[in-house]
Amino acid sequence: MKKIQVLGTGCPKCKKLTEAAEQAAKALGIEYTLEKVTDIEKIMDFGVMATPALAVDGVVIVSGRVPSVEELKTLVGV
């Protein structure tokens, strides 16, 4: 099971990234848990300076932008 984490303060882009990540995971048919990380200290622990960011299994795969669902399918499916 993959652990998908959306790192951000809850801004509109963070919400878009959350929706896109869920769509990608569902399209791939993978089992996942989704966690929203909104605490700035925790976000900084990931080394992220620009939000929103997306981490899969603790590894940041995208930061500072909202990729398309198609791109996320490639990134999340890794």
C-alpha positions in Angstrom: 0.0 0.0 0.0 1.4 3.4 -1.0 1.4 6.3 1.4 0.5 9.5 -0.4 1.1 12.8 1.4 0.0 16.2 0.2 2.2 18.9 1.8 0.6 22.3 2.0 -1.4 24.7 4.1 -4.7 23.9 2.6 -4.7 26.5 -0.2 -6.7 26.0 -3.4 -3.7 24.5 -5.2 -3.2 22.0 -2.3 -6.8 20.9 -2.7 -6.3 20.5 -6.5 -3.2 18.4 -5.9 -5.1 16.3 -3.4 -7.9 15.6 -5.9 -5.5 14.9 -8.8 -3.4 12.5 -6.6 -6.6 10.6 -5.7 -7.7 10.4 -9.3 -4.3 9.1 -10.4 -4.1 6.5 -7.6 -7.7 5.3 -8.4 -7.0 5.2 -12.1 -3.9 3.0 -11.5 -6.0 0.8 -9.2 -3.4 1.0 -6.4 -4.1 0.7 -2.7 -3.2 3.9 -0.9 -3.6 6.0 2.1 -3.8 9.8 1.8 -2.5 12.1 4.4 -2.7 15.9 4.3 0.4 17.5 6.0 -0.4 21.1 6.9 2.1 21.7 9.7 4.8 24.0 8.4 7.5 22.4 10.6 6.6 18.9 9.2 6.6 20.3 5.7 10.0 21.8 6.2 11.2 18.4 7.6 10.6 17.1 4.1 12.9 19.8 2.8 10.1 21.4 0.9 10.3 25.1 0.3 7.4 25.6 -2.1 4.0 24.2 -1.7 2.0 22.3 -2.7 4.1 19.3 -2.7 3.5 15.6 -3.0 5.3 12.7 -1.3 4.9 9.0 -1.9 6.1 6.7 0.7 8.0 9.5 2.4 9.8 10.7 -0.8 8.9 14.1 -2.3 8.1 13.6 -6.0 6.8 17.1 -6.9 7.0 20.5 -5.3 5.7 24.0 -6.0 3.2 23.0 -8.7 0.1 20.9 -9.5 0.9 18.3 -12.2 -1.7 16.9 -14.4 -3.5 13.6 -13.5 -1.6 11.9 -16.3 1.8 13.1 -15.0 0.8 12.0 -11.5 -0.1 8.5 -12.7 3.5 8.2 -13.9 4.9 9.6 -10.7 2.6 7.8 -8.2 2.8 4.5 -10.1 6.6 4.3 -9.6 
